[in-house]
Amino acid sequence: MLIRHNIEKLEEKILSSHATMSSKSKGRKVNEKECDIRTCFQRDKDRIIYSKAFRRLKHKTQVFISPEGDHYRTRLTHTLEVSQIARTIARSLRLNEDLTEAISLGHDLGHTPFGHAGENVLNELCSFGFKHNEQSLRVVDVLEKDKGLNLTWEVRDGIKNHTGDTIPDTLEGQIIRFADRIAYINHDIDDAIRGGIISDDSLPKECVKVLGNNSSQRINNMIVNIIEQSKDSDIIKMSNDFQCAKNELRDFMFKNVYVGSKAKKDEMKAQNIIKELYIYLNDKPEFLSEEAAKMLGKSCLQRVVCDYIAGMTDRYAVKKFHEIFIPASWH
């Protein structure tokens, strides 16, 4: 018997009846031969890790643009923290950990350079709008390897619906919606305190009372609360007091860190880089990269330019801006 078959049978024995079984996946857009060793969700996880879009996350902003310190989060470290939180919840609820991890690793592949500042300006510029979750799906469906990664329906559903109004079809996908917020709220607090934007004492007292006194306590307590509230359930949820405290803490971060703080002082410059590149490349597509230009036969120019810019790292966007708009020194 193939190793994969053994793993699939083991899943059916040990996982919850609410879990998504690898053997019962809705499949891929293009049928392909199954791996002898790995389940379909294990293969998806590996495909995402080995993608170029995943590697680029290490040079994309989380909150702080081009921080001088080495300990501030990037989009990659955020992704890894989401994965760790999500896998802990999935394992405790006896859900499919491989599916959970695959969605976690792929959920932010479509994020722009300069974090949500880049996302907002592309959304304003593109006639079809821009949302990073939809772009993440486009990355795995179309852009990687010029034909997409051909991931399973369940992973694609979790990636697209990790944020927004639509709830993922699987409990594993629903976990990511919670894990994403638990991760970014707490690590952004940690980074903002490190950067002198806020202090421990400035956090809302009632939130701290409910959730915990530091990031480690808050993450642990929220994970435990989700596990307790969601076990033997067909939905992933938090208790009302934890949900309210989490939302209030998120609102605090928007008021004090995400909008108008010292952490955002160069946000307008970053958005201007995105805007000027977008306008220029739509006018002069010859400045597209060779790889991006190949997509012109498959998509309209505006779509290709949007994909190209969204895929840039922070430093590549700055480099491209310099290349186009800053005069070179005469040698």
C-alpha positions in Angstrom: 0.0 0.0 0.0 1.2 3.5 -0.8 2.4 5.7 2.1 -0.2 8.3 1.1 -2.9 5.7 1.5 -1.7 5.0 5.0 -1.7 8.6 5.9 -5.2 9.1 4.5 -6.5 6.1 6.4 -4.8 7.4 9.6 -6.6 10.7 9.1 -9.9 9.0 9.0 -9.1 7.2 12.3 -7.7 10.1 14.4 -9.2 13.3 13.0 -12.6 14.8 14.0 -15.7 14.1 12.0 -15.6 17.8 11.3 -12.2 17.7 9.8 -11.5 17.9 6.0 -10.0 14.6 5.0 -7.3 14.6 2.3 -8.9 11.6 0.6 -12.2 13.6 0.2 -10.7 16.8 -1.3 -12.8 18.4 -4.0 -9.7 18.2 -6.1 -7.7 20.5 -8.4 -8.7 22.5 -11.5 -6.5 20.3 -13.6 -6.4 16.6 -12.7 -3.0 15.2 -12.0 -1.5 11.9 -10.8 -1.5 11.7 -7.0 1.8 11.5 -5.1 2.8 8.1 -3.7 4.0 9.7 -0.4 2.3 13.0 0.3 -1.4 13.8 0.6 -2.9 16.5 -1.7 -2.7 19.1 1.1 0.9 18.2 1.9 1.8 18.7 -1.8 0.0 22.1 -1.7 2.0 23.2 1.3 5.2 22.2 -0.4 4.3 24.0 -3.6 3.7 27.2 -1.8 6.9 27.0 0.2 8.9 26.5 -2.9 7.2 29.4 -4.8 9.0 32.6 -5.7 6.1 34.6 -4.2 6.6 33.0 -0.8 10.4 33.9 -0.8 9.6 37.5 -1.7 7.5 37.9 1.5 10.8 38.3 3.5 11.3 41.7 1.9 7.7 43.0 2.2 6.5 45.4 4.9 4.2 44.2 7.7 3.8 47.6 9.5 7.1 49.4 9.7 8.5 50.5 6.3 12.3 49.8 6.0 12.9 49.5 9.7 16.6 49.8 10.8 16.2 47.1 13.5 16.5 43.5 12.6 13.7 42.3 14.9 10.7 44.0 13.3 8.2 41.6 11.6 8.0 41.2 7.8 5.2 39.7 5.8 7.1 36.4 5.9 7.5 36.3 9.7 3.9 37.2 10.0 3.0 34.3 7.8 5.1 31.9 9.9 3.4 33.1 13.1 0.0 32.7 11.6 0.9 29.2 10.6 2.2 28.3 14.1 -1.0 29.6 15.8 -3.3 27.9 13.2 -1.6 24.6 13.5 -1.8 24.6 17.3 -5.6 25.2 17.1 -6.1 22.6 14.3 -4.1 19.9 16.1 -6.0 20.5 19.4 -9.4 20.3 17.6 -8.2 17.2 15.6 -8.7 19.0 12.3 -6.4 18.6 9.2 -3.1 20.3 10.2 -1.7 20.0 6.6 -4.6 21.8 5.1 -4.4 24.5 7.8 -0.7 25.0 7.3 -1.1 25.2 3.5 -3.7 27.9 3.8 -1.6 29.8 6.4 1.5 29.8 4.2 -0.4 31.0 1.1 -2.8 33.5 2.6 -0.7 36.6 2.0 1.2 35.7 -1.2 -0.6 38.5 -3.0 0.3 41.3 -0.6 1.8 44.4 -2.1 5.1 46.1 -1.2 4.7 48.5 1.7 1.9 46.6 3.3 -1.6 47.9 3.3 -0.4 51.2 2.1 0.4 49.6 -1.3 -2.8 47.7 -1.3 -4.9 50.8 -0.8 -3.2 52.8 -3.6 -3.6 49.9 -6.1 -7.2 49.5 -5.1 -7.7 53.2 -6.0 -5.8 53.0 -9.3 -7.0 49.8 -10.8 -10.3 50.0 -12.5 -11.1 46.4 -11.3 -10.0 47.2 -7.7 -7.5 45.3 -5.7 -7.7 43.1 -2.6 -4.7 41.2 -1.3 -6.7 38.0 -0.6 -8.0 37.9 -4.2 -4.5 38.6 -5.5 -3.1 35.8 -3.3 -5.5 33.5 -5.1 -4.4 34.9 -8.5 -0.8 34.2 -7.6 -1.4 30.5 -6.9 -4.0 30.1 -9.8 -2.2 32.1 -12.6 1.1 33.8 -11.9 3.4 31.3 -10.3 5.2 29.3 -12.9 3.2 31.1 -15.6 0.4 28.6 -15.1 -0.3 28.6 -11.4 0.3 25.9 -8.8 -2.9 24.0 -9.4 -3.8 23.8 -5.7 -6.7 22.0 -4.2 -10.1 23.6 -4.0 -10.0 23.7 -0.1 -6.6 25.5 0.0 -7.8 28.0 -2.6 -11.1 28.6 -0.7 -9.1 29.2 2.5 -6.7 31.7 0.9 -9.4 33.7 -0.8 -11.7 33.9 2.2 -9.1 34.4 5.0 -10.5 38.0 5.2 -13.6 39.7 4.0 -17.3 38.9 4.3 -17.2 35.3 2.9 -16.5 32.6 5.4 -14.3 29.6 4.3 -16.1 26.4 3.6 -13.8 24.3 5.8 -13.1 24.7 9.5 -9.4 24.7 8.7 -10.0 27.8 6.6 -12.0 29.4 9.4 -9.1 28.9 11.8 -6.9 31.1 9.6 -9.3 34.0 9.9 -8.7 33.9 13.7 -5.0 33.0 13.6 -4.3 35.9 11.2 -5.8 38.5 13.6 -4.3 37.0 16.7 -0.9 37.1 15.1 -0.9 40.6 13.6 -2.6 42.3 16.6 -0.1 40.9 19.0 3.1 41.1 17.0 2.2 44.6 15.8 1.8 45.6 19.5 5.2 44.1 20.2 6.8 46.0 17.3 5.0 49.2 18.1 6.3 49.0 21.7 9.8 48.3 20.4 9.5 51.3 18.1 8.4 53.6 20.9 4.9 54.2 19.3 2.9 52.9 22.2 3.7 51.4 25.6 2.4 48.5 27.6 0.6 50.9 29.9 -1.3 52.5 27.0 -3.1 49.3 26.0 -6.8 49.3 26.9 -7.1 48.1 30.5 -10.2 46.0 30.0 -8.7 44.2 27.0 -5.6 43.4 29.0 -7.7 42.2 31.9 -9.5 39.7 29.6 -6.8 38.7 27.2 -3.5 38.9 29.2 -0.7 41.2 30.2 1.7 40.5 27.4 1.8 39.1 23.8 2.6 35.6 25.0 -0.3 35.5 27.4 -2.7 37.0 25.0 -1.8 34.6 22.2 -2.0 31.6 24.5 -5.3 32.7 26.1 -7.0 33.4 22.7 -5.9 30.0 21.3 -7.2 28.2 24.4 -10.5 30.2 24.2 -11.0 29.2 20.5 -10.3 25.5 21.3 -12.7 25.5 24.2 -15.4 27.3 22.3 -15.0 25.3 19.0 -14.5 21.7 20.1 -17.1 19.3 18.7 -18.6 22.2 16.8 -19.2 22.9 13.1 -17.9 26.4 13.4 -14.7 28.1 14.7 -15.5 30.8 17.3 -14.4 32.8 20.3 -16.4 33.6 23.4 -18.2 37.0 23.3 -15.9 38.6 25.9 -12.7 37.5 24.1 -14.1 38.5 20.7 -15.1 42.0 22.0 -11.7 42.4 23.7 -9.9 41.4 20.5 -11.9 43.8 18.4 -11.3 46.6 20.9 -7.6 45.9 20.9 -7.6 46.0 17.0 -9.4 49.3 17.1 -6.8 50.7 19.5 -4.1 49.6 17.0 -5.8 51.4 14.1 -6.1 54.6 16.1 -2.6 54.6 17.6 -0.4 52.7 15.2 -1.9 51.8 11.8 -3.2 55.2 10.9 -1.2 58.5 11.4 1.5 57.3 13.8 5.3 57.7 13.5 5.3 54.2 12.1 3.4 55.6 9.0 5.4 58.8 8.5 6.8 57.6 5.1 3.6 55.9 4.0 2.8 58.7 1.5 6.2 58.4 -0.1 5.7 54.6 -0.4 2.2 55.1 -2.0 3.7 57.7 -4.4 6.2 55.1 -5.6 3.4 52.7 -6.3 1.3 55.3 -8.0 4.1 56.6 -10.2 5.2 53.1 -11.2 1.7 52.2 -12.1 1.1 55.2 -14.3 4.4 55.0 -16.0 4.3 51.3 -16.7 0.8 51.5 -18.2 2.2 54.2 -20.5 5.5 52.5 -21.3 5.1 48.7 -20.9 8.6 48.2 -22.3 9.9 48.8 -18.8 8.1 45.7 -17.5 10.3 42.8 -16.5 10.7 40.1 -19.1 8.7 37.7 -17.0 5.8 40.2 -16.6 5.8 41.0 -20.3 5.1 37.4 -21.1 1.7 37.8 -19.5 0.6 40.4 -22.0 -0.7 37.8 -24.3 -2.9 36.4 -21.5 -4.1 39.5 -19.7 -4.7 43.2 -20.5 -1.9 45.7 -19.8 -3.5 47.2 -16.7 -3.9 43.7 -15.1 -0.2 42.8 -16.0 1.0 46.1 -14.5 -1.0 45.5 -11.3 0.3 41.9 -11.0 3.9 43.1 -11.6 3.7 45.9 -8.9 1.9 43.7 -6.4 4.6 41.1 -6.7 7.4 43.5 -6.0 9.3 43.6 -2.7 9.7 46.9 -1.0 13.3 47.2 -2.1 12.6 46.2 -5.7 9.9 48.8 -6.0 12.3 51.5 -4.8 15.0 50.1 -7.2 12.6 50.2 -10.1 11.5 53.8 -9.2 15.1 54.9 -9.1 15.8 53.1 -12.4 12.9 55.0 -14.1 12.7 58.4 -12.4 16.1 59.2 -10.9 18.9 60.4 -13.2 22.0 58.2 -13.2 25.4 59.7 -12.4 27.6 60.4 -15.4 30.7 58.2 -15.5 
